[in-house]
Amino acid sequence: MPPPAPRTQRPVVPPAPLGLAVAILVYAGAISPWVSQRVPRFVFPALAVVGAALLSLSLGRSLVRLARRGRAGERRRLVPVAVNVIAAVVLVVLPGSRLVGVLTAARGGPPRTLVGFGDWLGGEGYPRLSAHRGVDIAGRVGSDVLAAADGRVVVARDNGDACGLIVVIVHDPHDYRTVYCHLSALAVARGERADRGQRIGMVGTTGQRAWPGYEHVHLELQRGGDLNDLVDPAAALVGCFDGATSYPTERLVLTYPVRC
């Protein structure tokens, strides 16, 4: 009787390629509004945890193999270790540090800025494809978005892009425009007057959808009619809106677009 044929084992996908594949999916969801708006909000954060665990495991294994080769006097292969280190920094360390910052942020006081002007990291900590055009100010979904200064509304619509529901206010005579993105609802219409501190919409996740815990208002400050002539809004922020405060009129000053 012939001996039984040896059982073939199914190939096991190593953690490095699998973790990298998951991380690429997460990154696509973090930078693509088309992708992020078509899946439940918890999917990409859950995938991020799985991808981070797999990449961490892969990094640990590559370090162990490197140490074993050194003890055995064999030639050390540094490329796999370098790839794993870079992937871990970009896809584990940076998002992880941003998550720690969100979880340990102090409550109360002025609103928290998630992403600053010119930053190359997004709200969740992943690298951006371009420098950030404004500031992302944290706010709870459904809370009021406030006009940062007196002006007239020139845009109030669904932009159909990463900005989502958008309001643009022109501040005469200073020749500046403030832009507010990711709203869940609009409370003003084009052509209306907007007073500082007036409710112009509600915080949402339209456009480039923020993950749970990272919800925010994107505030952008443009000079004149040039969409790419940008100024850091943080430099003009003077605090939270207070109806009893008199604000300067000879220059543009901004108050936070959400309440303290």
Buried (B, 14 or more C-beta within 10 A) or exposed (E): EEEEEEEEEEEEEEBBEBBBEBBEBBBEBBBBBEBBBEEEBEBBBEBBEBBBBBBBBBBEBBBEBBEEEEEEEEEEEEEBBEBBBEBBEBBBBBBBEBBEEBEEEEEEEEBBBBBBBEBEBBBBBBBBEEEBBBBBBBBEBEBBBBBBBBBBBEBBEEBEEBBBBBBBBBBEEBEBBBBBBBBBEBBBEEEBEBEBBBBBBBBBBBBBBBBEEBBBBBBBBBBEEEEEEBBEBBEBBBEBBEEEEEBEEEEBBBBBBBBE
